[in-house]
């Protein structure tokens, strides 16, 4: 309905321009163009058109003179608008009529759960890769935020008409995995021989999760593996622990309401020879050079700030080589866009990777279009309680993980809070997240939904059913409180479109908070129960429409819409 209003304004102005031109009031020329904006102040009208300002240079007239000539010829009869006016240096402002408000409500009824869907994606295929935590330890708070942002962005892109694929990249190769196995082996040997009789690697993983894995192995095998060579033990332990951790990740993410279309293992790129083939293609096209026995990518020539080692002197491929191979694989799978959701600690890596992959030289060498790659970089999270930074779980006393957090805070609160604007640092107040008052934003939105459900139940008990649109008199919804609610309802598809365009899932949070606020204001001023029947039914329909849109938005966020609170 917002787009419909904008399109109609453009048509009204151009019709007026043709009439003013024919009457000799304005010089001739091609159709005039301008933006149609929503003013920040409602006193300036519901929409403001800039056509007169944009046409001033071409028509060689003052914008106000053009605006007056156009406004005098604009015919509003049968349109979505009740009035027009001139403001400032030449804006033409329009005020919506009851016709538009009525059609806005009817549109939600017609579209049902599909309301808000737009088709900017045209069914183009988009991969969103997110979380992608190393399987060598539990998922962190950073992974928790990345999970929500990636999952919500994927849902938004689906609503915007894209064919979306969710992917988790499992880093199950390289130095960190080798060290993972050695760390488990050391803890196992300490259980068998005594902590003082077996040295732990200086750079080993010291988390309690490593001790837990060693304890599971010791419980199953006893000390019979101590006679094996250390390397063989570590390899056996890795072969057990990696799948174990990956299944644990899947379990915790399922609890978090996140699932993936594919868990893509880095090891498959190495085992299939895809990494070595990728490096060979780059070498064949003159993009590599040798230094100190290592093979380097000429990354500065590709636009990055430094060159990168792809193969070390010992013959092992680096993480950067595997990452180029993985992105080559992603881009070769036929996706129209590939979006990586990464943490701020990967910002420099993202810049260099983007420079590498968007270089025409590298793209031609690998046969891919790196211009299809986008990054969503999220900032860090600081957890607080009573103003103090929280780093450990109250339950376990250990470093706070995603699963620990979900033991303390509801999934609804976690998903809503973590979906804050990605490029801003997030201070997550654990105390606020569990409060049941209007200061807690997720409670505030959910309460609006529950409040409407309660109203509907009460009226149903009195014999009132939710009316169809044709059963109400929409012109009765004419107070400022009512029209402000309807305008917010009508903005929902626009928010989906902008959130998809800007990769900003937080727009849905802000939209829902504002919709809930407008409903609460309406409900505190405009009585529903006890009103005369025609007004009661109109306001009941408005409340039911708000309920539907709130549930729609919460579904995108992966947050429940409770009927009672």
N, C-alpha and C positions, 0 to 999 in steps of 0.2 A: 504493500500500500504506500510506503514511502517512495519507492521508485515510481509507482503510478502517479503520485502527486507531482513529483519532479518532472516526469515526462509531460504531464498535462500542462504544467506551468510553461514549459518550453514551447509547447504547441500554442497555448494562448498568447504568449508574447509574440511569436512569429506571425500568427494570424493578425494580431494588432499591428505589427510592423508593416504587413502587406497593405492593410487599410490606410495606415498613416502615410505610406509611400504613395498610394493611389490618390490620396487627397492632397498631396503636395506638402504635407507637414514634415516629412522626413525624406532625405535623398534616397535614391534607389540603391540597389546592391543585392548581394547574396543574402541568404538568411542569416540572422544574427545569432550568436552563440554566447552562452554565459553559464556560470555555475549556479546551482540552486542549493542553498545552504540552509541549515536549521540554526536560527539565531540562538545565542546563549541566553538572551533575555526574552521571555515569552511576550513581554509588552511590545516587542518589535514584530509580532506576528509569528506564524508557525513555520513559514519558509521565506527566505530572502533571495531574490534573483539578481544577478550581477550583469545582466545582458546590456543594460544601458551603459554601464562603466566600460564593459569590454568593447562596445561598438563605437565609443567616443572618437577614437583615433581614426577609424575607417570613415565614419560619417562626418568627421570634422565639426562636431557640435559638442556643447557641454553635456556631460552625463545627465544632469538634472533635466535639461530641456528634452533630451531623448526619452528619459523616464516618464516625464509628464505627457509627452505625445503618445507613448505606448499605453500608459495607464488609462488615458481617456478613451482608448479604443479597445481595451480588454473587456470582453463580455463574459461574465461569470455565470450566467444562467445555465443550469444543467451541469455545472462543473462541481469539483470538490470544495470550492471556496465560497465563503460568504462575503468577503471584502478584500480590498487591495488598498495599498497606500504607498507613498514615496517617503523614503527616509534617507538621512545623511547626504552623501554626495551624489546619490542616484540609484540607491537600492530600491527595488520594487518588492514590497512585502505582501504576503498573502496570508489570510486567516482561514483556517479550515471550517467547513460547514458540517452539519449533522450527517449529510450524505456520506462523507468520508469516514466519519467515526462509525457509522452503522456498517459500512462495507468492511471496515477493519475487523469488527467482531465477526461478521459473517465469514470472512476469509479463514479465521482460526477454526470455526466450526467445520467448514468444508474440508480443510486440509487435515484436520485431526492431529494425530501424532506426527504427521509429516510437516506440520507448520514450522516455518523457519528455514526449510530446505531451499537452497538456491542452486543454480546450475552454472556457476562460473568454472567448475572443473571439467565439464563436458566429458565426463567419464575417463579423463586422463589417469594414467596409472602413477601412483605416488608411493614410494617406500618411506616409512618413517622408522629410522633405527634409533632406539633409545635404551636406557639403563645400561646394557652391555657391560655389566660389572665383571671384574676378574673373578673366576670361580675359585680363587685361592683363599677366600675369606667371606665372612658375612656381608650382606649389603649394607651400605652406609646411609646416613641421612641425605647425603648428596644424591645417591642412587634413588632414594625415596622421592626427592623433588623431581629428578629427571624422569622417573617413572610416570608421575602424574602429568607433567608437562607434555611428554611424548604421547601418552595415551589419550589425553584430552585433545591435543592437536590432531591426532589421527581421527578422532571422532568428529571434530569440527570439519576437517577436510572431507570426510564422508558426507556430512550434511551439506557441504558446499558443492557436491556433485563429482567428487574424485573417487576413483577406485583405489582404495588404500590397502597397503600391505605393511604389517607391523613385524619388525625383525629385531632379534637380540643377537649381538655378535659376541660369541664366546671366545675369549682370549685363552685358549687351552694349549698354547705352545710358547716356547721361548724361555728366557732366563727365569721369569717369575714362577713358571710351572716347575722347572727343575729345582729351584730353591724351595718350593712348596713341598715336593717329595722329600728333599733332604731334611726339612724341618720336621715333618711327621716322623721320619726315620729316627732322628735324634731323640724326639720325645718318646718314641717306642722303646728305643734302646735304654733310655733313662728309666723307664718303667721296669724293664727287665733286669738291668744291671745296677740301678741306683743312679740318682741324678749326679752324684759326685764322680761317678766312674765313666761318664760319657759326655764329651764336650758338645755343647750346642753351637751351631754355626753362628759366627759373629753377626752376619747379615741375615740370619734366618727370621722366619715369621714367628713372633713371640705371643701371638694371641691365644686366648683360652680355647678357641675353636680348633687349633692345632693339637692341643692336649686332648681335647675330646675325641678327635679322629684317631689319635694314637691309642687312646683308651678302648675305643671300639675294636680296633685291630687286635690289641692285647687280649681283650676278652674273648675274641674268636680264635686266636691262634696261640695264645700263651707266649712262651719265649722260644718256640721252636724255630723262629725265623732268624734268630741271632747269628746262626752259623752261615747264613747267606752273605755274599759280598755286599758291601754297603750300596753300591750302585744298583744291584739287582733288587735289593729290598726297597730302595727309594722308588724305583720304577714300578714295583708291584703296589706300593702304597699310593702312588700317584694314580695308577690305573683304577684303584678302588675309590680314592677320595674325590677325584674330579667329578665322576658321574654322581657320587653321593651329594656333593655340594650343589651341583646343577639341579638335581631333583629337589633339594632343599630350597633353592632359589625359586623354582617353579611353584613350590608349595606356598612360600611366603608371598610371591607376587599374585598368586591366585587369591590369597587372603586379602590382598590389596586391590582386588578386582581388575587385575591386569593379566592379559593373555597375549600370546604372540602367534603369528602365522608360521614363523620359523625361528628356530634357534640355530644360527649358522656358526659352525665351529671353525676357528682359524686353522686348526690342524688339517682340515680337508684341503685347504689351499696349499699347504706344504706337501702333504701326502700325494696329492694329484700332480705335483710339479707345476702348479699354476703360479706360484711365487717365482720360481726360477725362470719360468717361461716369460713372465712379465719383465723381470730384470734383463733377460736376454734381448727382448724387444727394444728396451731402452738403450741397451749397449749397442745393438745393431744400428740404431738411428743416431748414434754419436752423442747421446745425452749423459754418458757416464765417463768417468776417468778413474785411473788407479793411483792411489797414494798410500804409502806405508803398508802395502799389501792388501789394503781395503778397496772396495769399489764404491765410488761416490757419485751421487746424482748432482748434475750441474744446476742446482736449484736456484742459485742467484740469477742465472741466465733465464730461468723460467718465471722470475718475478718475486721469488721469496727472499728473505733476508739472510739466508745462509745455505750452504750446500749440506747435503745429508748423506750419511753412510747407508748404503743399502745392503752390502755384504762385508762382514768383518774379515780381518786377516785370517781368522781361524776357519773361514768358510761358512759361518752361520749368517743367515739373513736377519736383518734388524726388523724392529717393529714397524719402522717407516716403510720398508720394502713390502712387508705383509699388508700394511694399510693401503698402499697404492694398489696392490693386487686385489684386495677386497673391494675397493671402490671401482676398480676396473670390472670386477665380477658383477657388482651391483648395477653399474651403468650399462653393462652388456646384456642385462636381463630384460631390457625393453621398457624400463620405467621412464616416464616423461619427466619426473622430478624425483630426486633423492634427498631426503632431509636427515641430517645427523643432529641429534640432540645431545650436546656435550656440556660438561661442566666448565667453569671458569678456569680451572687448572689446565685445561686442554686448549685454551684460547690461542696461544702461540702456535701450537701444533695445527690447529684448525686453519689459521691464516696461511701457514706454509703449505698445508695439504691442498687448500683451495687454490693457491698460486700454482702449485705443481699441476693439478688436474685441469685447471682452466687454460693452461698454456696450450696454444695450437700445436706446438712441437710435440708435447707429450701426448696430447689427445690423438694426433695423427699417428704417432708411434704405436699407441695401444688400441686405436680404432674406437675411441669413445669420445663423447661430448661432455667434458667436465663442466660446461656451463649449466648442466642440469642439476648440479650439486649445490645444496644450500646447507648452512649451519645455523642451528638455534643454540646460542651459547647462553647458559643460565648462570646466574651469579650464586655465590655461596649462601649457606643457611647458618644462622646462629639460633640455637635453641635457648630459651630463657624460661625461668620460673621465678616469680617474685623479684624480677630484675636481675637475677643472677644467671650466668651462663651455665647450661646443663651439658655435661659431656658424658655422664654415665647414667645407666638405668637404675632407678630406685629399687627395682625388683632384683636385678642380678648384680648390681655394683660394678658392672663391666662397661666398656665403651658402648655407647648407645648405638644400636643397630636398627634397621627398619623393623624387624620383628619385635624388638624390645619396645620401640615406639608405639607399635600397634597394641601392645599389652597395656599401655598407659592411656592412649588417646584413641578415640573411635576412628574407624576408617573414613567416615564421612568428614570429620574435622581435618584429618591428615590430607585428604584429597583436596578439600576446599582451600585450606591454608597454603599448601604447597603450590597451588595453581596461581600464585601471585605473579605479577609481571616478571617475565624471565630475566630481563636485563637489569633488574634491581636486586640488591642484596635483601635477603628475607630474614626478618627477625620473627621467629615463630614462638609465640608466648604459650607455653604448655598450660599455664593456669587459665588463660583466656579460652583456650580450645575446649575446656571441659565445663565452662560456665554456661548456665542456662538462663541467659538474659540477652537483651538487645545489643550488648557490646560485642557479643560473639557473632560474627557475620553469618556463619553457617546455621546457627540456631535461629537467627533473625529471619533468614530466608525460609528455613524449614517450618518455622512457626507460622509464617504467613500461609503456607500450604495447609498445615494442620488446622489452622483457624478457619479457613474456607471449608475444609472437609467437615468440621464441626457444625458450621452454619448450615451447610447443605443437609446434614443429617437431621438437625433440629427442624428445618423447614419441611423435609420429607415426612417427618412424624406428624406435621400439621397438615399434610396433604398436598404440599407443593413439590412438583417434580421439576428438574432442571429443564427449562423451556428450550425449544428450538428457536432459531433466530426469527423465523416468520411468526412466532407466537409472542414476540415482544414489540414494544414501541421504542425503538432505539433513540428517537428524538428526545425522550425523557431524560437521557443521560447527558445532560447539558451543563451541569455545574463544572466549575474549574477542577474540582477533585476528580470527577468522573472522566472528563476529557483528558486530564493528565495521565490517568491510568491507561486509557485506550491508546494514547500516543506512544507510551512506553511499550505496550503490547505490540504495536505496529512496527516498532524499531527492531524487533528481534531478528528478522531476516537480514537486516542491514548489519547487525552485530556479527552474525555468522559469516557474512561476506567479508567484513573487515578483519575479523579474527583469522580467517583462512588466508587472506591476502598478506597480512602482516606477521603471520606465525605468532600470534599473540593470544593464547588461550585465556588469559586473564580477563579479557573483555567480557566473557560470559559471566564470570564472578561479579564484576562491576555492574553488568546489566541486571542480574538477578537481585542484587542488593537494592538497586534503584527501583526495580519493579515492586519488590516487597515493601519498600519505604512508601511508594505512592499508594499501594493498596492499604497499608496500615493507616495512612492519613485519610484516605477515602472512608475506610470503615469506622474511623473514630468520629467522623462528621456526618456521613450519609447513612441514615438508618435503613436497614433492610427488613428485618423481622418487625412486624407490626405496621408497616406502611400499607397504603392502599394497593390493591392487587396489581394494577398495571405497572406501578413504580417498583413494587417488590420484585416482580418477575424480571424487569429490566435490570435491576441491580443484582439480582441473583445470577442472571446470565453473565453480567460483567465479572462477578466474583468467580463463577465457574470457568470463565475464559482465563482469568489470571491463574487459577489453579492449574489449568492445562499447560500454560506456558511455563510456569515455574517447574513443573514436573519435567517438561521437555528439556529445559536448561540443565536441571540437576542430573538428568540422565546422561547428558553430554559430559558432565563433570565426573560421572561415576559415583554420584552421591544420592542417597535414598531420599524419597519424598514421603515422610511419615504422615499418616492420617490422624494420629493422636500424639500429643506431646504433654 
